[in-house]
Amino acid sequence: MLNTIFKNIAQEENADLEIIEDVVSYSDGSRSPHLIYKMYIPYKGCTIHFVNKTGTEFYGIVVSNFPKKMENLEFEISVRSHFISLFTTKIDRIKLDTKSALVSSFFKQSSAFKTLSQISESTVFEPSIIGANNEDIFNVTTKYSLQFSDWTKSIKPIIQLQKQFIDFFI
């Protein structure tokens, strides 16, 4: 089923998809299946690199590299856990740290970010999204755990968020 989901998304996004199936053997004789899904999504001169890894590790990482530095656009988004939210009142679970009014404006109007926020409210989806200059390029990196039910619902909005960022800033 997962292979079908990723194949459909890759086809919709005109992406190159690589599915790596492996079995890791341990010294005690146990074995663990590992599946890695990699997509390379071309979009407006940028490439969105997407990796989801399942097996003994359950995480995803999505990175967009922009062809130039973008000064004053650095940001970091973190999500407070549901557990922490029990002890705090009237504090948003999602925290945006940036000095840029333009970045704040982007996230306020992004439909993909709103969808990811809704997923975060109803599940334990707690992504970390960072925009930073790295050498001569700007990266937007999203990291997240896949250890929540129906994590496949987050795939398209994560990709869409990267695309909307590219649309807004390029």
Secondary structure, 3 states (H helix, E strand, C coil): CHHHHHHHHHHHHCCEEEEEEEEEECCCCCEEEEEEEEEEEEECCEEEEEEEEECCCCEEEEEEEECCCCCCCCEEEEECCHHHHHHCCCCCCEEEEECCHHHHHHHHHCHHHHHHHHHHHHCCCCCEEEEEEECCEEEEEEEEECCCCCHHHHHHHHHHHHHHHHHHHC
